[in-house]
Amino acid sequence: MTAVIEIEGLRKTFRTRRGRHTVLDGFDLHVEAGQVHGFLGPNGSGKTTTLRTLLGLVQADGGRMTVLGAAAPDHLPSVIDRVGAIVESPQFFGNFTGRRTLRLLATAGGLPPARVEEVLDQVGLRDRGDERVKAYSLGMKQRLAVASALLKRPELLILDEPANGLDPAGIREMRDMMRALAADGVTVLVSSHILAEIEQVCDHVTIISRGRRVVAGPVDEVLDGFDRGEFRVRVDEPDRATELLQAAGLLVTQHADCLVVGGVTEPTDVSRVLGEQQLWVRELTPLVPDLESVFLQLTGTEPRPEIPRQVDDSVLPDPGRPPGQIDLGTTTTDDEGVSA
Ligand SMILES: Nc1ncnc2c1ncn2[C@@H]1O[C@H](COP(=O)(O)OP(=O)(O)OP(=O)(O)O)[C@@H](O)[C@H]1O
């Protein structure tokens, strides 16, 4: 497999009114060719800063990055024509129509006008392309942004929150589009908070928390790593059931309307232990971890009853870092991202 994006030991500190704020603290990301790679993290964990840094929009304080084999940011210009990116909400001239906007971009990139019609059709704006952008809804602006990123038929597509403002049909279309692009060999790096979407469309995932990678790998393997063999069990007399199951060596947690039984290797063990004492199981459902539960657990962002969670409350991962951090210097940048 060829690495399309390599980030090692990325560091970035902003100077803010509250003092220095380390946003990326030795972050690593590896995206291989052909992957649809989900990039997840709580609000403020550093996703957009990572993508902006990768694209040369923010200067890193340390670390090593390559895009399509070219060292970033220094050699980014040599590969940028092969990269399509939407990072944050792109700004377009409100008085231009969607079609005119794309034609200008196509002309600047030496692309034929026919390509504009193809991408307008692809993102569902074919019939609204002659309206001014300022009259577009949020979701239509997002579709226009995707169209602009697709114009040059990129080998690598970087999408920061592409589902922002999209209606349910639009989200599904975005998912189908990512799948179709992947089938055509395009590598996609996508950040999103819609974890069910990510789980459906991505084959690989990296989760960031407070500027450090907390997990990375194939989605299936990440989820399997959190499968604790738990089952939801509904049964009459939950107290007696708990005693019996615990006596059989199983881990039992009582909830308001069910028991969660862990350490189960063979589900029939549960029904047998209870049935032998005339307790009949009404439900026995495997609790398969999903990306949302894994995300909440790894980032420490499970909602707490009656305690509003603050954005910087997420978990700071174990500081045991893989080797490979290379200092580029220790510059600190201000709120505008300009080197100080
Ligand atoms: N130019 C800047 N100056 C100062 N702080 C900044 C700047 N840009 C980002 N930050 C801070 O960096 C942290 C990470 O922001 P970033 O936008 O990368 O998070 P994110 O993971 O994309 O979050 P979200 O999911 O909310 O979009 C935040 O605490 C943010 O306030």
The ligand as an SDF file (V2000), in Angstrom:
LIG
                    3D

 31 33  0  0  0  0  0  0  0  0999 V2000
   -6.3390   30.6820   14.7450 N   0  0  0  0  0  0  0  0  0  0  0  0
   -6.5350   30.1870   15.9700 C   0  0  0  0  0  0  0  0  0  0  0  0
   -6.1360   30.8710   17.0750 N   0  0  0  0  0  0  0  0  0  0  0  0
   -6.3110   30.3600   18.3130 C   0  0  0  0  0  0  0  0  0  0  0  0
   -6.8850   29.1480   18.5770 N   0  0  0  0  0  0  0  0  0  0  0  0
   -7.2930   28.4320   17.5250 C   0  0  0  0  0  0  0  0  0  0  0  0
   -7.1470   28.9000   16.1740 C   0  0  0  0  0  0  0  0  0  0  0  0
   -7.6550   27.9500   15.3480 N   0  0  0  0  0  0  0  0  0  0  0  0
   -8.0900   26.9540   16.1520 C   0  0  0  0  0  0  0  0  0  0  0  0
   -7.8940   27.2350   17.4460 N   0  0  0  0  0  0  0  0  0  0  0  0
   -8.2260   26.3790   18.6050 C   0  0  0  0  0  0  0  0  0  0  0  0
   -7.7170   25.1000   18.3160 O   0  0  0  0  0  0  0  0  0  0  0  0
   -8.5650   24.1010   18.8850 C   0  0  0  0  0  0  0  0  0  0  0  0
   -8.8650   23.0760   17.8130 C   0  0  0  0  0  0  0  0  0  0  0  0
   -9.6830   23.6890   16.8300 O   0  0  0  0  0  0  0  0  0  0  0  0
  -10.1060   22.9000   15.5250 P   0  0  0  0  0  0  0  0  0  0  0  0
  -10.9220   23.8320   14.6860 O   0  0  0  0  0  0  0  0  0  0  0  0
   -8.9170   22.2790   14.9200 O   0  0  0  0  0  0  0  0  0  0  0  0
  -11.0090   21.7600   16.1630 O   0  0  0  0  0  0  0  0  0  0  0  0
  -11.9270   20.6770   15.4580 P   0  0  0  0  0  0  0  0  0  0  0  0
  -11.4710   19.3440   15.9530 O   0  0  0  0  0  0  0  0  0  0  0  0
  -11.9640   20.8820   13.9830 O   0  0  0  0  0  0  0  0  0  0  0  0
  -13.3240   21.0240   16.1200 O   0  0  0  0  0  0  0  0  0  0  0  0
  -14.8440   21.0060   15.5690 P   0  0  0  0  0  0  0  0  0  0  0  0
  -15.2760   19.5840   15.6170 O   0  0  0  0  0  0  0  0  0  0  0  0
  -15.5550   21.8320   16.5970 O   0  0  0  0  0  0  0  0  0  0  0  0
  -14.8530   21.6150   14.1980 O   0  0  0  0  0  0  0  0  0  0  0  0
   -9.7790   24.8330   19.4500 C   0  0  0  0  0  0  0  0  0  0  0  0
   -9.6210   24.9670   20.8530 O   0  0  0  0  0  0  0  0  0  0  0  0
   -9.7210   26.1820   18.7770 C   0  0  0  0  0  0  0  0  0  0  0  0
  -10.2480   27.1930   19.6210 O   0  0  0  0  0  0  0  0  0  0  0  0
  1  2  1  0
  2  3  1  0
  2  7  2  0
  3  4  2  0
  4  5  1  0
  5  6  2  0
  6  7  1  0
  6 10  1  0
  7  8  1  0
  8  9  2  0
  9 10  1  0
 10 11  1  0
 11 12  1  0
 11 30  1  0
 12 13  1  0
 13 14  1  0
 13 28  1  0
 14 15  1  0
 15 16  1  0
 16 17  2  0
 16 18  1  0
 16 19  1  0
 19 20  1  0
 20 21  2  0
 20 22  1  0
 20 23  1  0
 23 24  1  0
 24 25  2  0
 24 26  1  0
 24 27  1  0
 28 29  1  0
 28 30  1  0
 30 31  1  0
M  END
$$$$
